[in-house]
Amino acid sequence: MKSKMKNVTILMLVAMVTFSFTAIREVKKEIKTDKSTVVWKGYKVTGSHEGTISIKSGDLLFDEDKLTGGNFVIDMASITVTDLEGDYKGKLEGHLKSDDFFGVANHPTASLVFTNVESSGKNSYNVTGDLSIKGITHPIDFSISIYGSKATASLKIDRSKYDVKYGSTSFFDGLKDKAIYDEFDLVSDLEF
């Protein structure tokens, strides 16, 4: 019995010493939302439109200098159009915020949570994340590059998966030149 107690005590001491000197190396680096940009580009049969959308909050997780995770919240009410002016700009921004598209009144934010990060080369990573738009979540794969305190990521998003139906040939027939393609692009330039 004494030798069992002695073994348990030694084991506990070794465990305490090991955990005491094992540093948690994961560091959360907050995104500087005022210095970061997200540009969107949507495509239709007759051309395209583009604009910006703001990051409400976000962070990247690092183990020493290696990316291990991330989390972002997007302010959907911040959607702007940069390739139009005047009434056309205002109308398209209002339409994108309406229930025809992103339903901003009921869904003021979208989010992206990294679920898996794998190195794909020096400063480059392949990421799988859970993207939530309009309260609907689906996995998404994309790449991200890190250089010092900056990161660049490009995402291709299929809006039909998030109940964004307007002008989509996935939901409506006979749209012809009024069709809007389901996939749109997001390009993010981040500072942290």
Backbone hydrogen bonds, N-H to C=O, Kabsch-Sander energy under -0.5 kcal/mol:
donor,donor_aa,acceptor,acceptor_aa,energy
5,M,1,M,-2.3
6,K,2,K,-2.4
7,N,3,S,-2.4
8,V,4,K,-2.5
9,T,5,M,-2.6
10,I,6,K,-2.4
11,L,7,N,-2.5
12,M,8,V,-2.4
13,L,9,T,-2.3
14,V,10,I,-2.6
15,A,11,L,-2.3
16,M,12,M,-2.5
17,V,13,L,-2.5
18,T,14,V,-2.6
19,F,15,A,-2.7
20,S,16,M,-2.1
21,F,17,V,-1.5
22,T,18,T,-0.6
23,A,21,F,-0.8
25,R,23,A,-0.8
27,V,62,F,-3.4
29,K,27,V,-0.5
29,K,60,L,-3.2
30,E,28,K,-0.6
31,I,58,G,-2.8
32,K,191,E,-3.1
33,T,31,I,-1.2
35,K,32,K,-1.5
36,S,32,K,-0.6
36,S,33,T,-0.5
37,T,189,D,-2.7
38,V,53,I,-0.5
39,V,187,V,-2.7
40,W,51,G,-2.1
41,K,185,D,-2.0
42,G,49,H,-2.6
43,Y,183,E,-0.6
44,K,47,G,-3.0
45,V,179,A,-2.1
47,G,44,K,-1.7
49,H,42,G,-2.3
51,G,40,W,-2.0
52,T,80,T,-0.9
53,I,38,V,-1.9
54,S,75,D,-0.6
56,K,54,S,-0.6
56,K,73,V,-2.6
57,S,73,V,-1.6
59,D,71,N,-2.1
60,L,29,K,-2.4
61,L,69,G,-2.6
62,F,27,V,-2.6
63,D,66,K,-2.7
64,E,25,R,-1.1
64,E,62,F,-0.6
66,K,63,D,-2.0
68,T,61,L,-3.3
69,G,61,L,-1.4
71,N,59,D,-2.1
72,F,112,L,-2.7
73,V,57,S,-2.9
74,I,110,A,-3.1
75,D,54,S,-2.4
76,M,74,I,-1.1
76,M,108,P,-1.9
77,A,108,P,-0.7
78,S,75,D,-1.8
79,I,76,M,-1.3
80,T,52,T,-2.6
82,T,50,E,-2.4
83,D,50,E,-1.1
88,Y,85,E,-0.8
89,K,85,E,-0.9
90,G,86,G,-2.1
91,K,87,D,-2.8
92,L,88,Y,-2.3
93,E,89,K,-2.5
94,G,90,G,-2.3
95,H,91,K,-2.4
96,L,92,L,-2.7
97,K,93,E,-1.6
98,S,94,G,-0.8
98,S,95,H,-0.6
101,F,95,H,-0.5
101,F,98,S,-1.3
102,F,96,L,-2.1
103,G,98,S,-2.9
104,V,97,K,-1.9
105,A,97,K,-0.6
106,N,103,G,-1.0
107,H,103,G,-2.1
110,A,74,I,-1.6
111,S,132,S,-2.0
112,L,72,F,-2.2
113,V,130,D,-1.9
114,F,70,G,-2.4
115,T,128,T,-3.2
116,N,128,T,-2.0
118,E,126,N,-2.5
120,S,124,S,-2.7
121,G,124,S,-0.8
124,S,121,G,-1.6
125,Y,144,I,-2.4
126,N,118,E,-3.1
127,V,125,Y,-0.5
127,V,142,F,-3.2
128,T,116,N,-2.6
129,G,140,I,-2.5
130,D,113,V,-2.8
131,L,129,G,-0.7
131,L,138,H,-2.8
132,S,111,S,-2.9
133,I,131,L,-0.5
133,I,136,I,-2.2
136,I,133,I,-1.9
138,H,131,L,-2.2
140,I,129,G,-2.4
142,F,127,V,-2.3
143,S,154,S,-0.8
144,I,125,Y,-2.1
145,S,152,T,-2.6
146,I,123,N,-2.8
147,Y,150,K,-3.1
150,K,147,Y,-1.5
151,A,190,L,-2.1
152,T,145,S,-2.3
153,A,188,S,-2.0
154,S,143,S,-1.3
155,L,186,L,-2.9
157,I,155,L,-0.5
157,I,184,F,-3.0
159,R,157,I,-0.9
159,R,182,D,-2.5
161,K,158,D,-1.5
162,Y,159,R,-1.8
163,D,160,S,-1.1
164,V,159,R,-1.6
165,K,163,D,-0.9
166,Y,100,D,-1.4
168,S,165,K,-2.5
171,F,168,S,-1.4
172,F,168,S,-2.3
178,K,175,L,-2.6
179,A,176,K,-1.4
180,I,167,G,-3.3
181,Y,43,Y,-1.9
184,F,157,I,-2.3
185,D,41,K,-2.6
186,L,155,L,-2.5
187,V,39,V,-2.6
188,S,153,A,-3.1
189,D,37,T,-2.6
190,L,151,A,-3.4
190,L,188,S,-0.6
192,F,149,S,-2.3
